[in-house]
Amino acid sequence: MNSDTITYNKAIELLHKASSNEGFLASAQNISNYKRVWARDGVICGLAALASGDKNLIDTFEKTLETLARNQHPIGTIPSNVMTNGDNTEVSYGGLAGRVDAVTWFIIGICQYAFYKNDPSFVEKHKTKIEKCLTLMDAWEFNNKQLMYVPLSGNWADEYITDGYVLYDQLLRIWALKSYNYFAKNTEINIKVEKITAQIESNFIPGSTGEKYHERTYHELQLDSYMPCSFSPAGYKTPFDAFAHSLALLLNIGSEEFQQKIIQHAEKTRTQTALKILPAFWPAIKETDDDWSLLKNNFKYEFRNYPNEFHNGGSWPMVNGFYGVALLSKNQNDIAQELLKSINEANAKEDFSFYENFNTETQKPNGVPFCTWSAAATVMVHQGITANFKLLI
């Protein structure tokens, strides 16, 4: 049995261990904040469950979605996480700020599950909840100009510097709308997708035409081969966001030529690191940089965003799982195979501890071990290569 197969089997084993009656837990480790069903973690593990074809894991994905749906806030917000302890249920919609991406991952999860099972009735069952989410995202535009305004700490990079018009969140919204419209067949949703896409391409892609939200700062950008991670009234933030660019490739944002530039930039970055996987955001912000002031107080329990760690230039197997899926969507199978080996080497460290992330410089593990979405990365890319598994895009 080769090392890739061994790591794949260990990943499946971990997903089973982290399966509960309420859905996927974020870690199999007994750590209180991770013994919860999280929206984004749970859906990402669910996508891996679909890729695996494992019936028990797919059943756990359904439980995850039902837990999130059951605890939707009356105004439409999806929980960031849910913990059930006997008769007591604790629901969080976010910490220092609400989590915008819980809503989009929920819609994506419902629709991917229904697509895999060929069961439109599952979408119909949750239609009212999905449409509450869509209305809420419209409200989050604030200026009704197609892009949502996301607070600092408003998504998975909850201790990082992105805020305002965050690229990752706009792209997830497109994926959610397209996933839902596979079933809804609504012309207005198609038009909305086109309008959001046009605003992304106009405001994030270097050298593009079209309306600019913040024309002066857009023209001060010195980027060529990738998009800034966010902008706000205060201007643009320019670290390379690996997760967002993976979504951009999957969703065919920009010209084919520009998408090739993204891959070239990502590969130049990835192959220069010791781990040979992409840092979440790059380059790392250092204490002498202006953006350090946004990082240094943006934490609830302990500071984790030292340079090359956590969101600040740390390397996450989960993020690279989506990069691998994106590479396969562009027929870059050889690079995806190389990447899978590097993801598996990271996940196998310390006797298959599936750590949350790693210091990109020292390669030392950070965060929580037995992290289920790290396992999900191995499963998604492995099954994309060996079983031609594809997501609904």
C-alpha positions, 0 to 999 in steps of 0.5 A: 500500500503506497503512502497516499493510500495510507494517508487517505485511509487515515483521513477516512478513519478520522472523519469517522471518529469525528462523526456525531449524532449532530454531524461532523465535529471540527476535531476528534480531539477533546477540545471544547471549542472544536467539539462542535458542529461548525458550518464551514468545517462541517460542510467541507468535511461533508464535501469530502464525505461525498467524494469518498462515497462512504455511506456513513460519512454521507449520513453524517453530512446530512446530520450536519446540515440538519443541525445547522438548518434547525438552529438558523436565526429568525433573520436568516443567519446560519450558526457559526457553530452548534454544541449539543450537550444532552438537553442543552444546545449552545448556538454561536453566530460568531465571536467578535463579529458574525460569520458571513461565510456560514450562510454561504457554506450552508447553501453550498452544502445543501445543494451539493448533498442534493446533487450527489444524491440526485434528490431535489426534494432535499433542496425543496425541504430547505427552500425557505431557509435558503431564501432567507439566507439569500435575502440576508446577503442582499441586505449585507450589500448595504449600498445595493451594488452587488458586493457584500460588506464583511466585517473584520473577523467575519469569515474563516480568517477570523483573526486576519486583516481582511474586511469590507469587500472580501474576495473570498466571501464574494466568490463563495456567494457566487458558488452558493447562488449557482449551486442553488440555481441548479435546482431553482432555475430562476432567471433573476438568480442568473442575472444576480450571478452575472452582476456580482461576477462583473463587479468582482472582475471590475474591482479585483482583477488588475487592469480591468474595465468597468465601474470601480468602487474605489477608483483612486486606490484601485489605480494605485494597485501594483498587482499583475498576476493575482487579485487583492484579498479585500478592499474597503473605504480605507483602500486595498489589502494585497496579500495573496489569498490562496483559498479565494484564488482556488475558488476563482479558478473553480468558478472561472473568474476572469479570462483564461489568460488571467487564470493561468497567471494565478496558477503560475503565481501560486506555483511560484509561491508554493514551490519556494516553501519548505512544505511545498503547500500554499500559505493561506495568505502571503506574504506574511505581515511583519511587526514593521508593516502597517497592517500589524496594528490590525493583527495585534489585537484581533484575537479573543483568547490568545494571539496566534498570528505570528509571521508564518503562522495561523492566518498570517502566512501559515500553511493549511492542508484544508486550503490546499485541498481546494487548491488541488480541486481547482488544479484538477478543474484546470486539467493540471493533474500533474501539479495536483498529484505533486500537491497531494503528496505534500498535503499528505506529508503535512497530514502525516506529521507526528503519526498522522496528527492532521494538524490544523496548520503549520509554520511555513518557515519552520514546518512546525505544526500549529493549532489543533491536531486531528482536525477534520477539515485537514483530513477532508483535504486529503480525501477531496484531492485523492478522489478527484485524482483517482475517482474523477470526483467533481463538485457541483460548480 
